[in-house]
Amino acid sequence: MVPDAKAEEPPRRRGMKRPLRWLGVSLALILVGGLGAHWVQTDFGRIEVSGLRLPAENGQWIVADLFRPRTATAKNPAPLVVVCPGFERSKETMEGYSIELARRGIVVITIDPYSQGASSSSLERRSTTVEGNGVIPVVEYVCDTPNLNYVDKTRIGAAGYSAGGNAVLQSAARLGARQPRPPRAGKGRAASGGKAAAEAPNRASGKLSAVFVGGYILTLTDDVLQGVDANVAIDYAYFDEGAFRAEKGNARLSEAPEALRLVNSALARDKVSTVEIGKIYGDREQRTMRVVYNTRSLHPLMPYAPAHIANMVGFFTASFKLEPSMAASRQIWPARELFTLMALLGSFLSLAPLASLLLRLPIFSTLIHPLPPAPPARTGTHRLVYWVLFAVSALAACFLFIPLARATAVVFSQASARVPTWWFPERINNAILLWAVATGTLGLVFFFFTARLSGKGLGARPWMAGLSASVRELANTLGLATAVWAAFYSLLWASYGLFHTDFRFVFISAAASFPPKILLLVFEYVPFFFIFYLANSIRVNCANHVEGQKEWVGMLISALGNSVGLILLLAIQYGCLAATGTVYWTDEWLYVNLLLGVIPMMVVLPIFNRCFFRLTGRVYLGPMITCLIFITMMLTSNVCYLPLD
């Protein structure tokens, strides 16, 4: 009889097969995701994508991606569009704009605005108005440099969304230079510069010839519009959460004063009292073309709406007088989102096998302990207390968020005022920080309260063994977590270097491009966030998974415990919007929108904490790894007001 080779295999080697297999799967997902995303964003080789870093005033700099269609040459120059993301967004979030414009023969430069992505902060307090959040120096560079000899500098446009929409509109006003138009030759008074000449449009001389303003209407004022010498289109979400700030308090643009001012700014006579959505007004040749769109979407979702992308593409095609090479509705950018999602999932999937393999090294092998038994199933009073505290925790997570977001104006006054600072410089993330500290502390208090309620000493319960660890073991665990964190970002940077793509899906992103000094903020933010992550790991492994309970039931309870409070907050916000047309929390609506990216991470967090607990028998490795990685992801993907020096 031939011996069973598997049975003869040494335990250590046999134990490595499974993590190696899963690591291979995760690397395959990253490779296929990165390669697929690269193919899509280059339109299968028809577009050249490269990174740029442009110096600006005051020692500032702008980081951007250049999308050059290979059809754009010195002999066949193409129009160019500068794309600006909105608040809390980086250049990668505007791939729908970039890819679809470049596929249609338009050169695109997509920027990271000041204080976002890899661009520097700005010394200008009114950066949007004065610098267009970086759009103005980029447009001036394009106009002045001889390097971009494949660009038709008479056809330069700009497009932006949300705060980026405001930035491109302000840039058009700053870069416009209307001058009286010479009288046209003709009969009578027109020939001599009479009434007809006086009513003729001004001569086009601005550096921007076309501007697409997405998701922003607040600065469509007479003061701003009178300086704009460009064709202009706007597209505002029909269900925009920020529409309470509009003059009529809603997002219906057909009779909105903002839309009427835009259209009538191009009309010498026959002013309109109602705007026809999608109709072209004015004269394209005279740069008085005006179009108003009203895509049926929410504010944060509109950059991912195919109808909105089609409106943007159609506007620039018409404004630049291009022959449509394909329908505006024919779009491939969603495929890139799916490929980068694949890479993101692969990167997350790699964490457990990486940790498992590192635990086989002598330096980390002492971290492996037998799994403690699960806590006994709750009955009677203990069961009632558990579910009451579960409900109280969810309500606290919901109703503490907005007051703590308001508190950031006092606790982190400089960041809240957009002043560059080293003292917690991430304005929006500071609200999440205070919320995490408060709810994490509350979770720890509730856990130890219920543990004491059973009437026995904590050390007398076998299931509490998952909490025991020496200082040396904690330091060693931190070393292992740091190694996994470094491996995660090494995979990310390798993918970015090979494919110029990172790991992301809609609101969740692991950004590869950011100023290195942002990593210093990890030491500032992580210790406070760790309170929440540790509390979550303790609840998941020492409270929610009880004796005799199926594993998936414990995971479901843990996922709900993490997210139901924030889901309730969103339900209140959007339920009020659906019922009344106005969101419940108005001044803090941007903070609430941020939760669309936070909630999915809260749902998956217990999975990681449970997985790492099962590897080590202790509650500490999971929160250390997830806190380091998730908080670094958060810090490098949002607005950060760091000093230049």
Beta strands, then each sheet from edge to edge (+ up, - down):
strand 1: 47-55
strand 2: 61-69
strand 3: 78-84
strand 4: 107-111
strand 5: 151-161
strand 6: 210-214
strand 7: 231-235
strand 8: 280-281
strand 9: 290-293
strand 10: 503-505
strand 11: 508-510
sheet 1: 1+ 2- 4+ 3+ 5+ 6+ 7+ 9+ 8-
sheet 2: 10+ 11-
end
